[in-house]
Amino acid sequence: MTNAVIAALIALWVLVLVLALVVVALLRQVGMLHERLGPVGALMLPGGPEVGQETPAFELEAIDGRAVRIGGTADGRSTLLFFLSPTCPVCKSLIPVVKSIAREQGDALQVVLASDGDAQAQYEMVVRERLEAFPLVLSTPLGIAFQVSKLPHAVLIDANNQIVAKGLINNREHLESLFEASRIGVASLQDFQRARAAGLLGQNQGSKA
């Protein structure tokens, strides 16, 4: 009986060790897959001013009366232009992310909210979501200038009034990717991944030759 118990314990420990090795192998494969996939960025839609171009200049008035300048004379700050709508559920889910990024960037970034449509609905959204810290402009020409066809949409403009990143955003990762694309000096993380993949492909072809 004692020998049977000892044998069972040994078998159990062997099974535990095998399972641990399997878990480690799976974690390694997941890590390799994540590295290959790379970060997912905002989807850059065609149309509007391109990344690297100067931002169209607008002198606007927010719904609370504040003067808002987009483009034109540089004031030393970057601008995050966030297009949203009171009826857009994804926009609502991203508002906390916008607030978080604004806190992290501090005085180096101004956040401008942009929309159009019924002014009363916009006022109610500002109060409901506590967006009083950010100017909200209602401007159809602004959306047309940037060719905003789907929401939520964001444009990151640097201190020299050049567009450094833009795209359709659906989550925190998409929004943060605009700042990451600006940091590494690419139009979008998709472009970066394509260029990196092409470079790796070229290296592989060269090694085979």
BATORLUM-333268 format. One line per 3 residues: number of its first residue (from 1); for each residue x, z, y of C-alpha. Coordinates in steps of 0.2 Angstrom, whole numbers, plus 5000, padded with zeros to 4 digits. Layout:
BEGIN
NUM) X,Z,Y ~ ... .
END
This chain:
BEGIN
1) 5000,5000,5000 ~ 5014,5005,5012 ~ 5023,4988,5008 .
4) 5007,4979,5012 ~ 5005,4987,5029 ~ 5024,4984,5033 .
7) 5022,4965,5028 ~ 5006,4964,5039 ~ 5015,4972,5054 .
10) 5030,4960,5052 ~ 5018,4945,5051 ~ 5008,4951,5066 .
13) 5024,4953,5076 ~ 5030,4935,5071 ~ 5013,4928,5076 .
16) 5015,4937,5093 ~ 5032,4930,5096 ~ 5026,4912,5091 .
19) 5012,4914,5104 ~ 5024,4920,5117 ~ 5035,4905,5114 .
22) 5020,4893,5115 ~ 5014,4901,5132 ~ 5031,4899,5139 .
25) 5032,4881,5134 ~ 5015,4878,5141 ~ 5020,4886,5158 .
28) 5035,4875,5158 ~ 5025,4859,5156 ~ 5013,4864,5169 .
31) 5027,4867,5181 ~ 5034,4850,5177 ~ 5017,4842,5180 .
34) 5015,4851,5196 ~ 5032,4845,5202 ~ 5028,4827,5197 .
37) 5011,4827,5206 ~ 5018,4835,5222 ~ 5007,4841,5236 .
40) 4991,4833,5240 ~ 4988,4828,5258 ~ 4974,4823,5270 .
43) 4968,4805,5267 ~ 4973,4794,5281 ~ 4959,4782,5284 .
46) 4962,4765,5292 ~ 4958,4762,5310 ~ 4962,4770,5326 .
49) 4979,4774,5334 ~ 4993,4774,5321 ~ 5004,4788,5317 .
52) 5019,4787,5330 ~ 5008,4779,5343 ~ 5004,4788,5360 .
55) 4988,4797,5360 ~ 4974,4789,5370 ~ 4972,4800,5386 .
58) 4955,4809,5389 ~ 4949,4820,5403 ~ 4935,4830,5396 .
61) 4924,4845,5399 ~ 4920,4857,5385 ~ 4902,4863,5383 .
64) 4907,4880,5391 ~ 4914,4871,5406 ~ 4932,4871,5402 .
67) 4943,4856,5407 ~ 4951,4848,5392 ~ 4965,4836,5392 .
70) 4970,4825,5377 ~ 4985,4814,5379 ~ 4992,4811,5397 .
73) 5004,4823,5404 ~ 5013,4834,5391 ~ 5012,4853,5393 .
76) 5024,4858,5379 ~ 5011,4861,5366 ~ 5005,4852,5351 .
79) 4986,4849,5349 ~ 4975,4850,5334 ~ 4960,4839,5337 .
82) 4947,4844,5324 ~ 4931,4833,5322 ~ 4917,4843,5315 .
85) 4898,4844,5315 ~ 4885,4858,5314 ~ 4877,4850,5299 .
88) 4894,4847,5289 ~ 4896,4861,5276 ~ 4914,4856,5272 .
91) 4918,4858,5291 ~ 4910,4875,5291 ~ 4921,4880,5276 .
94) 4937,4875,5285 ~ 4933,4884,5301 ~ 4942,4900,5295 .
97) 4957,4889,5290 ~ 4958,4882,5308 ~ 4957,4900,5315 .
100) 4971,4905,5304 ~ 4982,4891,5309 ~ 4979,4894,5327 .
103) 4984,4912,5325 ~ 5000,4907,5316 ~ 5005,4894,5328 .
106) 5001,4904,5343 ~ 5005,4897,5361 ~ 5013,4882,5353 .
109) 4997,4874,5348 ~ 4980,4871,5356 ~ 4965,4868,5345 .
112) 4952,4856,5352 ~ 4935,4855,5343 ~ 4926,4838,5345 .
115) 4909,4833,5340 ~ 4894,4824,5347 ~ 4875,4825,5346 .
118) 4863,4838,5351 ~ 4871,4851,5363 ~ 4860,4865,5358 .
121) 4865,4864,5340 ~ 4883,4864,5345 ~ 4881,4880,5356 .
124) 4873,4888,5341 ~ 4887,4883,5330 ~ 4900,4890,5342 .
127) 4891,4907,5343 ~ 4887,4908,5324 ~ 4905,4904,5319 .
130) 4913,4913,5333 ~ 4922,4898,5340 ~ 4923,4903,5358 .
133) 4942,4904,5358 ~ 4942,4885,5356 ~ 4935,4872,5368 .
136) 4922,4861,5360 ~ 4920,4844,5368 ~ 4905,4832,5365 .
139) 4912,4814,5367 ~ 4906,4799,5357 ~ 4920,4789,5365 .
142) 4933,4801,5359 ~ 4927,4798,5341 ~ 4927,4780,5343 .
145) 4945,4780,5350 ~ 4951,4788,5335 ~ 4939,4779,5323 .
148) 4932,4794,5315 ~ 4920,4788,5302 ~ 4919,4803,5290 .
151) 4920,4822,5293 ~ 4929,4833,5294 ~ 4943,4824,5302 .
154) 4959,4830,5310 ~ 4972,4823,5321 ~ 4989,4832,5325 .
157) 4997,4827,5341 ~ 5014,4833,5346 ~ 5020,4840,5363 .
160) 5025,4822,5368 ~ 5007,4816,5365 ~ 5012,4806,5350 .
163) 5001,4806,5334 ~ 5011,4814,5321 ~ 4998,4816,5307 .
166) 4979,4813,5304 ~ 4967,4811,5291 ~ 4951,4816,5282 .
169) 4952,4834,5276 ~ 4942,4843,5263 ~ 4952,4859,5260 .
172) 4965,4871,5267 ~ 4979,4861,5258 ~ 4973,4845,5267 .
175) 4974,4853,5284 ~ 4990,4861,5281 ~ 4997,4845,5275 .
178) 4996,4838,5293 ~ 5009,4851,5298 ~ 5020,4848,5283 .
181) 5020,4829,5286 ~ 5025,4832,5304 ~ 5039,4844,5298 .
184) 5047,4832,5286 ~ 5044,4817,5298 ~ 5032,4806,5288 .
187) 5015,4798,5292 ~ 5007,4807,5277 ~ 5012,4816,5261 .
190) 5005,4802,5251 ~ 5017,4790,5260 ~ 5031,4803,5256 .
193) 5026,4803,5238 ~ 5025,4784,5237 ~ 5042,4782,5245 .
196) 5050,4796,5233 ~ 5042,4788,5218 ~ 5048,4771,5223 .
199) 5066,4778,5226 ~ 5065,4786,5208 ~ 5059,4770,5201 .
202) 5073,4760,5209 ~ 5086,4773,5203 ~ 5079,4771,5185 .
205) 5080,4752,5186 ~ 5098,4753,5193 ~ 5103,4765,5179 .
208) 5095,4753,5166 ~ 5105,4739,5173 .
END
